[in-house]
Amino acid sequence: MSDCQLQELKDPGRLKEYQFWVPTDSNGKFTIKNVIPGIYALHGWVPGFIGDYLDQKLVTVTAGSETQLENLIYAPHRDGPTIWEIGYPDRTALGYYVPDVNPMYVNKLFLHSTEKYRQYGLWDRYTDMHPESDQAFTVGINDPKKDWFFAHVDRRVGEKYYPSTWRIKFNLKSVTTGIYKLRLATASVNRSDLEVHVNHRDNHHQVFQVQMLGMDNAVCRHGIHGLYRLFDIDISSELLTIGDNSILLTQAREGDALCGVLYDYLRLEAPVSNSGL
């Protein structure tokens, strides 16, 4: 089952544009009823796959009409074979480790709830879970549900908050000349300066940087998802080595207890010609 959305194009005669959502059935069929007349773009997404579908043809809806669409085919982002993946692409951080609430802030309503993430102050448990150093995750050994904190936030030292760098460790049996692709999908971002480095945290090994990204507020609003984003990051084979490698994810903004990233899914793809992994 997937979700489909009609999003109205900007109409100067209206203060806002309309959106209409509906889930498909198990065969991918859907009907959106009671749509306000206008010109719309059709979007869609499927749990288990990254990215969005956007139909290139606009949909014009007139009063009392019924619009039949042709078969819609979505080709998910893919450049090469998967080396590793972390998480499940469903636009939430539900598949990661959500800690127990600090006893000082217990809300009994959520003690035995499936919405454990709604307890207050869970973002501040990151330092409690990693008191000596930042999170390190080894592909093939660590479990995202137990070892990947649900929110990439600053490290608390005393009363101050400092940038944190998470390390993804993985091993390559061979390195093929070409461009590797890191698919980095976020479920929510709030006032984050996000950096990605390969093996060393210096300018030469930096492959991605974005500053002051997002204003979703999912962290402080006790949410588990916000505005979905997907970044396709190129990694030159020159930055990788045979044997042990690391990808470093840095939340580089400091002094902000509520800035951070909720990751949805990460995947590293090899060049198409790779056959030795």
C-alpha positions, 0 to 999 in steps of 0.5 A: 500500500502506498500514499497518493497526494494531489497538491494544488498549484498556486492559485492567485485567487486563493490564500492557500493551496489545497492538498488531498491525500488517500492510501491506495489499495493492495493493487495500487488503485486509488480514488480521491473524492470531493476534490475542489476544482483546480489544477493539481500535481500528483505525488506518491510514495511507497513504504519500503522505497526511498524518494517520491513519485511526481507525475509530469502530467498535471491533473485538471479537476472540474466541478462534477467531473471524474478524471481517469489516470493511466497506469503510474509507474514509480522507479525508485532511486538506484544507481548500483548494488547495495553495500549496506543499509540502515533502517527501513524507509517509511519516513519515520524514525520508528525503527531506531532506539527510543530510550526510556524516559527520565524518571523525573519526566514520566508521563503515565499516559505513554508508559505502555504505549506504542508511542513511547517517543511522546515522553518528554525530554527523550532527546536529552537522553543521548548523552546518558546513553553515550556518556564518554563518546559519540555513537559508533555503529558497525554494519553487520554487528550493531542493530538499529533498533538497539544501537542507533539513537532515534535523534542525532542531537548535540552532546550535553556537557554540563549545561552546554551543548556541543556538536556530535559526530556519529560514525558508521563503520563498514568493511570493503573487500574491494574498491571499484573506481567510480562514484559510490552513492550514499542515500540519506533520507531524513524523517525530520530535521530541526535547525541542523548543520549536517556534515558528511565525511568519509574516513576523516573529518577534514575538508578533503574528505567532506562529501556533503554539507548543509546549514540551518536545515529544517524547522520541523520541531519534531524533537521538542514536540515529541514526534517521530517524523516531520518533513521528509527529505532525501539527499543523494550524496556522491562519494568518490572511490578515491576516498575509500580503502580496501578494508575498514572504512567509516562514514561520519555524520556530524550535527555541527550546530552547537549550543542548541538542545533541540537541534537535530536530525531524525534519520529515516534510512541510509544506504550506500550503493556501489558503482554498477560495475562492482562485482567484488563485494 
